[in-house]
């Protein structure tokens, strides 16, 4: 068993987490969205084209798990972190296809697990996470 270190970047915010390689991409997304303080209430996917996810060759989506795959891509519930992330691998986490929240993910390391239990830990954060549902009326 392995533990993957994943760095999440968004302008003004960065988080580094450790997660078991046996965690599904669904579990990774839920943990990252929770780390941001967002509600986990929208569809999402992981994409290898970090500049334009819609032109990705490698992608894993919640839509595939719902039977709505457009290109036959794999889902996120049965795909494991260890099957996708290796050191230096970058992916884009696209959350909420309406608001298009795009978070750059980079695997910064893979180590043998120190425990048989699943790892899910925030190692560090820097900056202020974005607000999922800002109250635009207050800005007037």
Secondary structure, DSSP 8 states (H G I E B T S, - for coil): -EEEEEEEEETTEEEEEEEETTSBHHHHHHHHHHHHT----S-EEEES-SS-GGG-SSEEEHHHHTT--SS--EESSS-BHHHH--TT-EEEEEE-TTTTEEEEEEEEEEEE-SSSS--EEEEEEEE----TT--GGGG-
